[in-house]
């Protein structure tokens, strides 16, 4: 099952970048884990995130998807 938010309801989350699972040097496409104060487990983030490093604090916006 896959759920999506409406296109006009972006969410902003902030947390510490725990680890990078996948990174494409050509496109900067990244799959990473973000530890937030609101979640008990790290949140998986996906997108074009060039130049980030584990340990950095990120504030990102996007849309939730559940697979």
Secondary structure, DSSP 8 states (H G I E B T S, - for coil): --EE--TT--EEEEEEEEEEEEE-TTT-EEEEEEEESS-SS-EEEEEE-TT--TT-EEEEEE--EE-
